[in-house]
Amino acid sequence: MKKKIIIIGGVAGGATAATRLRRLNEDAQIILFERDEYISFANCGLPYYIGGVIPDRDDLLVQTAKEMLVRFKLDIRVFSEVLSVDRNNRTVRVRDRVKNTEYDETYDVLILSPGAKPIKPALPGIDAAENLFTLRNIADTDAIKAFVTEKKPKTAVVAGGGFIGLEMAENLCRLGIKVTIVEKLPQVIRPLDFEMAQFLHRELNRHGVDLILGDGIAAFQDKGRTVCLESGRMLSCNMAVLAIGVSPENTLAKSASLALGPKGHILTNHHFQTLDAETGKTVEEIYAIGDAIAVTDLIDGSKTAIPLAWHANRQAHIVADRISGRAATYKGALGTSVVKVFDLTAAAAGNSEAQLKAKNIPYLAIHVHRANHATYYPGAADISFKLLFSPTDGKILGAQAVGRAGTEKRMDVLSTVMKLGGSVYDLPDLEFCYAPPYSSAKDPVNILGYVAVNALAGDYKFAQYYEIDDVVKKGGLLLDVRTEYEFSAGHIEGARNVPLNQIRRRIHELNLPKEMPIYVYCQVGVRAHTALMILKGMGFTNLYNLSGGYVTYKIAKYKPSDNAN
C-alpha cells in the first residue's frame, strides 16, 4: 500500500528527509509543510550574507519549492502552519497563512522537524525596542540587512557569545560597526573550556570588539537604544542582536501528548520514533528530528541537545531509511563544532572539562601547542589543543583546538577517532599525509597522542594552570626550565629559573629531598618533559608538568577589554 508521509518543517531536517524518502520510495505520497516561504536555505551562512562575505542572497537558497517539486515530485506547501496533531485520527490541523483558512490532512507516517526558536526573554522594554533583532531565518536576515543598509548604525550590542553571537559580531565589524558582546557566562563559546576561550577573547579584542563577560541583559530603554545590564551598567547602541540561545519548538509535540525532556526537547528512541508522554511507549508512526529533539551524548549516554546542522541531516537520513525498511541506527552525538572568529578557528568535540566535572567523570587533561605545518615553511602558526581522556583506558572524552589553517582538519580526525571508540593510544599510530606546507613529520594529533600516553605512563603527573598559583603560595617549588632570556621576558611569579641545559649540574644546588614535589614548566611543555625525565632518572619521585606550559598559563590570565560606554 502506498504510504502517505507528512513532514512538518523544512531546512536541514525536513527537506533532507523528504528528498531521501523520494529517492527510496518513488510511489509514496510525501507532503512537506513549511510555515514560512523557504524550505531549504543555508541558515549557517546568514551572518556572512549580512556582513557581505556572501554577496548574493540567492546563494543562501539551497533548494526552492519549485525545484524540489520538479526534481523530487514532492507536495510542498509553504506558508502552511501546522497547528496541532491528532494521534487518534492520524491527522494534522493546518492553517494556510495566505488564504487564512484551516483544514485537516491525514497521514500514515509523520515526521516532526519543527526546529528551534531564538530565546527572547520577557525583559522590560524589549517589546518596544525598534532596533532589536534575532537571527534564525531568511526573514530575520532581510530585516537586519535592510536596517544596516538604511540606518547605517555606528554601534551594536550583541547579547550572547555563542556561535551566532560571535559570527554576527565579526560580520557587523566588517561593516564598520563598533560591537560590544555581552555574555552572561565568564567566557564565549560554551563547548570550550575557559583557558581555550581566552584565545578568542584576545582575538575579539584585537579586532576592536569589546567583551563584557559575566553580565547579562536586564532591560531595554529608549526604544532599544539603551541596554541595561544586570550589573547596573548602561550601554548606548544603534542596534542590538539577541543571540542568547534557542529553545525547542515543541507545541506540536505537546498537542500530540508526546514525551518531552526537562528542557522541553522531544524525546525519542534510537530510531527517532517519539514516545508517549504518559506511558513512555514508542509512538511508531511519529518520528522527530533536528533541533527540537534530545539526543544521546556518545561520551556517557546522557540526554543532551545539539542544535547543529550535521545532526539534523544525519537524523533525517536515518528516519527516511527506517520508514523505507532499511536498517539504520543512531549511536549518539559528540557535538563536533567549529566557528570562525576573525583570523582564528575554534573547534571542539565531546565533553569539556567543565562537563566532565559536573558529571563526576574521572579524566586527565593535557594541553599541546604545535605548529600547523613545518616551521621552516613560511606561514606556520600554532594550533592550541586540549585533550581530555580516561585515566584508566585512555578513551578520549573531549577535544578542543584553537588556531589558524588546519585547525578544523585536526578536530575532524579527533572526532572520528572518538566516534569509532578510539583512545589516546591510537593517536600516535595515525598516518597523516605530510608535506611541509600542510603538516610535519609528526602531526600535531600524533603529538597529542604521545603526550597523552606519557601522562598515562606515570613518569610524572600533569598540573593545570588553575592549580599553579596555589602551589607557589604554599611554598611549593616551581621550576622554569626556559632560557634566562625567556624567563626575564615574562614568567610565573615565584618560579625559579634553572634552564634545561643546566638541570643536571645545578639541581644539586637546591638541596632537595627526593620525595619533594617539583613542578616544572617551559614555554609549551616539551622542554619540561625532558627536564622531568632527567629528574626522574636522578631519583626524584614527586614530579609535575604544567600542562601547556607558560603559553597556557599566560593566556588563562588574559584580561579581556570591556571599554564599552
Backbone hydrogen bonds, N-H to C=O, Kabsch-Sander energy under -0.5 kcal/mol:
donor,donor_aa,acceptor,acceptor_aa,energy
5,I,3,K,-0.6
5,I,29,Q,-3.4
6,I,4,K,-0.5
6,I,109,V,-2.6
7,I,31,I,-3.0
8,I,111,I,-2.7
9,G,7,I,-0.7
9,G,33,F,-3.1
11,V,39,I,-5.0
13,G,10,G,-0.6
14,G,10,G,-1.6
15,A,11,V,-1.3
16,T,11,V,-0.8
17,A,13,G,-2.3
18,A,14,G,-2.2
19,T,15,A,-2.1
20,R,16,T,-2.3
21,L,17,A,-2.5
22,R,18,A,-2.0
23,R,19,T,-2.0
24,L,20,R,-1.5
25,N,21,L,-1.7
28,A,25,N,-0.5
29,Q,3,K,-2.9
30,I,28,A,-0.7
31,I,5,I,-2.7
31,I,29,Q,-0.5
32,L,75,D,-2.5
33,F,7,I,-2.8
33,F,31,I,-0.5
34,E,77,R,-2.3
40,S,63,Q,-0.6
42,A,60,L,-3.1
43,N,41,F,-1.6
45,G,42,A,-1.7
46,L,43,N,-1.0
49,Y,45,G,-1.3
49,Y,46,L,-0.6
50,I,46,L,-1.9
51,G,47,P,-1.9
52,G,49,Y,-0.8
53,V,48,Y,-1.5
54,I,48,Y,-2.0
57,R,55,P,-0.6
59,D,56,D,-1.4
60,L,57,R,-1.9
61,L,58,D,-1.3
62,V,40,S,-1.0
62,V,60,L,-1.0
63,Q,40,S,-1.7
68,M,64,T,-2.3
69,L,65,A,-2.0
70,V,66,K,-2.0
71,R,67,E,-2.4
72,F,68,M,-2.3
73,K,69,L,-1.3
74,L,68,M,-0.5
75,D,30,I,-2.5
76,I,74,L,-1.1
77,R,32,L,-2.9
77,R,75,D,-0.5
78,V,76,I,-0.6
79,F,34,E,-0.6
79,F,36,D,-2.1
80,S,34,E,-2.4
80,S,77,R,-0.5
81,E,79,F,-0.5
81,E,95,R,-2.4
82,V,80,S,-0.6
83,L,81,E,-0.5
83,L,93,R,-3.2
84,S,93,R,-1.0
86,D,91,T,-3.2
87,R,85,V,-0.7
90,R,86,D,-0.9
91,T,86,D,-1.8
92,V,105,E,-2.3
93,R,84,S,-2.2
94,V,92,V,-0.5
94,V,103,Y,-3.3
95,R,81,E,-2.9
96,D,94,V,-0.5
96,D,101,T,-3.1
97,R,79,F,-2.9
97,R,95,R,-0.8
100,N,96,D,-2.0
101,T,96,D,-1.0
103,Y,94,V,-2.2
105,E,92,V,-2.2
107,Y,90,R,-2.0
108,D,4,K,-2.9
109,V,4,K,-1.9
110,L,285,E,-3.0
111,I,6,I,-2.7
112,L,110,L,-0.5
112,L,287,Y,-3.0
113,S,8,I,-2.4
113,S,111,I,-0.6
117,K,247,S,-2.9
119,I,245,G,-2.8
123,L,121,P,-2.2
126,I,123,L,-2.0
129,A,125,G,-0.7
129,A,126,I,-0.7
130,E,223,K,-2.5
131,N,223,K,-0.6
133,F,240,A,-2.2
141,T,137,N,-2.0
142,D,138,I,-2.8
143,A,139,A,-2.0
144,I,140,D,-2.2
145,K,141,T,-2.9
146,A,142,D,-2.5
147,F,143,A,-2.0
148,V,144,I,-2.6
149,T,145,K,-1.7
150,E,146,A,-2.7
151,K,147,F,-2.9
152,K,147,F,-0.6
156,A,178,K,-2.6
157,V,239,M,-1.9
158,V,156,A,-0.5
158,V,180,T,-2.9
159,A,157,V,-0.6
159,A,241,V,-3.1
160,G,158,V,-0.8
160,G,182,V,-2.8
162,G,243,A,-0.6
166,L,162,G,-2.5
167,E,163,F,-2.4
168,M,164,I,-2.8
169,A,165,G,-2.3
170,E,166,L,-2.4
171,N,167,E,-2.1
172,L,168,M,-2.6
173,C,169,A,-2.0
174,R,170,E,-1.7
175,L,171,N,-0.7
175,L,172,L,-0.7
176,G,173,C,-2.3
177,I,172,L,-1.9
178,K,154,K,-3.0
179,V,177,I,-0.5
180,T,156,A,-2.2
181,I,210,D,-2.9
182,V,158,V,-2.6
183,E,181,I,-0.5
183,E,212,I,-2.7
189,I,161,G,-2.8
192,L,189,I,-1.6
196,M,193,D,-0.9
197,A,193,D,-2.3
198,Q,194,F,-1.6
199,F,196,M,-0.9
200,L,196,M,-0.6
200,L,197,A,-0.7
201,H,197,A,-2.1
202,R,198,Q,-2.3
203,E,199,F,-1.8
204,L,200,L,-2.8
205,N,201,H,-2.3
206,R,202,R,-2.3
207,H,203,E,-1.1
207,H,204,L,-0.6
208,G,205,N,-2.1
209,V,204,L,-2.6
210,D,179,V,-2.1
211,L,561,S,-3.1
212,I,181,I,-2.9
213,L,211,L,-0.6
214,G,183,E,-1.1
214,G,185,L,-2.5
215,D,183,E,-1.9
218,A,228,C,-3.4
219,A,228,C,-1.7
220,F,124,P,-2.9
221,Q,226,T,-2.8
224,G,221,Q,-0.8
225,R,222,D,-1.5
226,T,221,Q,-2.1
227,V,235,L,-3.4
228,C,219,A,-2.8
228,C,226,T,-0.6
229,L,227,V,-0.5
229,L,233,R,-2.9
230,E,216,G,-2.6
232,G,229,L,-1.7
235,L,227,V,-2.9
237,C,225,R,-2.3
238,N,155,T,-1.2
239,M,155,T,-1.0
240,A,131,N,-2.7
241,V,157,V,-2.5
242,L,133,F,-3.3
243,A,159,A,-3.0
243,A,241,V,-0.7
247,S,117,K,-2.7
249,E,115,G,-2.4
250,N,248,P,-1.1
254,K,250,N,-2.3
255,S,251,T,-2.1
256,A,252,L,-1.4
257,S,254,K,-1.6
258,L,253,A,-2.6
259,A,275,L,-3.1
261,G,265,H,-3.2
264,G,261,G,-1.9
266,I,292,A,-2.6
267,L,259,A,-2.3
269,N,273,Q,-2.2
272,F,269,N,-2.1
274,T,283,V,-0.6
274,T,286,I,-2.9
275,L,267,L,-0.9
276,D,281,K,-2.9
277,A,257,S,-2.7
280,G,276,D,-1.8
283,V,274,T,-3.3
284,E,282,T,-1.0
286,I,283,V,-1.5
287,Y,110,L,-3.0
287,Y,285,E,-0.5
288,A,272,F,-2.1
289,I,112,L,-2.5
292,A,289,I,-0.6
293,I,290,G,-1.7
294,A,266,I,-2.4
295,V,304,T,-3.3
297,D,302,S,-3.5
298,L,296,T,-0.5
298,L,333,A,-2.6
301,G,297,D,-2.7
304,T,295,V,-2.8
308,L,306,I,-2.2
312,A,308,L,-1.4
313,N,309,A,-2.4
314,R,310,W,-2.6
315,Q,311,H,-2.8
316,A,312,A,-2.1
317,H,313,N,-1.9
318,I,314,R,-2.2
319,V,315,Q,-2.6
320,A,316,A,-2.4
321,D,317,H,-2.4
322,R,318,I,-2.6
323,I,319,V,-2.7
324,S,320,A,-1.5
325,G,322,R,-1.6
326,R,321,D,-3.2
330,Y,270,H,-1.0
331,K,329,T,-0.5
333,A,296,T,-3.1
337,S,348,A,-2.6
339,V,346,A,-2.3
341,V,339,V,-0.5
341,V,344,L,-2.8
344,L,341,V,-2.2
345,T,403,G,-3.2
346,A,339,V,-2.6
347,A,401,A,-2.8
348,A,337,S,-2.1
349,A,399,A,-2.3
350,G,334,L,-2.2
351,N,397,L,-2.7
356,L,352,S,-2.3
357,K,353,E,-2.4
358,A,354,A,-2.1
359,K,355,Q,-2.0
360,N,357,K,-1.1
361,I,356,L,-2.5
364,L,389,F,-2.5
366,I,387,L,-2.1
368,V,385,F,-1.6
370,R,368,V,-0.5
370,R,383,I,-2.4
372,N,381,A,-2.4
374,A,436,P,-0.9
374,A,439,S,-1.8
377,Y,374,A,-1.4
380,A,377,Y,-0.9
383,I,370,R,-3.1
384,S,402,V,-3.1
385,F,368,V,-3.5
385,F,383,I,-0.5
386,K,400,Q,-2.4
387,L,366,I,-2.3
388,L,398,G,-2.8
389,F,364,L,-2.1
390,S,395,K,-2.5
394,G,390,S,-1.2
396,I,422,G,-1.3
397,L,388,L,-2.8
398,G,388,L,-1.7
399,A,349,A,-2.6
400,Q,386,K,-2.4
401,A,347,A,-2.5
402,V,384,S,-2.2
403,G,345,T,-2.3
407,T,404,R,-1.8
410,R,406,G,-1.7
411,M,407,T,-1.8
412,D,408,E,-2.3
413,V,409,K,-1.7
414,L,410,R,-2.4
415,S,411,M,-2.9
416,T,412,D,-2.1
417,V,413,V,-2.3
418,M,414,L,-2.3
419,K,415,S,-2.7
420,L,416,T,-1.8
421,G,418,M,-1.7
422,G,417,V,-3.2
424,V,394,G,-2.3
426,D,423,S,-1.6
427,L,423,S,-0.6
427,L,424,V,-0.7
429,D,426,D,-0.6
430,L,427,L,-1.3
432,F,430,L,-0.6
438,Y,435,A,-2.7
439,S,435,A,-2.0
443,D,441,A,-0.6
446,N,443,D,-0.6
447,I,443,D,-2.2
448,L,444,P,-2.2
449,G,445,V,-1.8
450,Y,446,N,-2.4
451,V,447,I,-2.7
452,A,448,L,-2.5
453,V,449,G,-2.7
454,N,450,Y,-2.1
455,A,451,V,-2.0
456,L,452,A,-1.9
457,A,453,V,-1.5
458,G,454,N,-0.8
458,G,455,A,-0.5
459,D,454,N,-0.7
461,K,543,L,-2.5
463,A,545,N,-2.4
467,E,464,Q,-2.2
468,I,464,Q,-0.9
469,D,465,Y,-0.5
471,V,467,E,-1.6
472,V,468,I,-2.2
473,K,469,D,-2.4
474,K,470,D,-1.9
475,G,472,V,-2.0
476,G,471,V,-2.8
477,L,517,P,-0.7
478,L,476,G,-0.6
479,L,477,L,-0.5
479,L,519,Y,-3.7
480,D,478,L,-0.5
480,D,496,R,-3.1
481,V,479,L,-0.7
481,V,521,Y,-2.3
487,F,483,T,-2.4
488,S,484,E,-2.3
489,A,485,Y,-1.5
490,G,486,E,-0.7
490,G,487,F,-0.9
495,A,492,I,-2.1
496,R,478,L,-3.0
498,V,480,D,-1.8
498,V,496,R,-0.7
500,L,481,V,-2.3
502,Q,499,P,-2.3
503,I,500,L,-1.6
506,R,502,Q,-2.0
507,I,503,I,-2.1
509,E,506,R,-1.6
510,L,506,R,-0.6
510,L,507,I,-1.1
511,N,508,H,-1.1
516,M,513,P,-1.6
518,I,542,N,-2.4
519,Y,477,L,-2.7
520,V,544,Y,-2.6
521,Y,479,L,-2.5
529,H,525,G,-1.7
530,T,526,V,-1.6
531,A,527,R,-2.6
532,L,528,A,-2.7
533,M,529,H,-2.1
534,I,530,T,-1.8
535,L,531,A,-2.5
536,K,532,L,-2.6
537,G,533,M,-2.1
538,M,534,I,-1.1
539,G,536,K,-1.8
540,F,535,L,-2.3
541,T,514,K,-2.4
542,N,514,K,-0.6
543,L,541,T,-0.5
544,Y,518,I,-2.3
545,N,461,K,-2.7
546,L,520,V,-2.6
547,S,463,A,-3.0
547,S,545,N,-0.7
548,G,367,H,-0.7
549,G,546,L,-2.3
550,Y,522,C,-2.8
551,V,523,Q,-2.5
551,V,548,G,-0.5
552,T,548,G,-1.4
553,Y,549,G,-2.0
554,K,550,Y,-3.0
555,I,551,V,-2.2
556,A,552,T,-2.0
557,K,553,Y,-1.0
557,K,554,K,-0.6
558,Y,555,I,-1.3
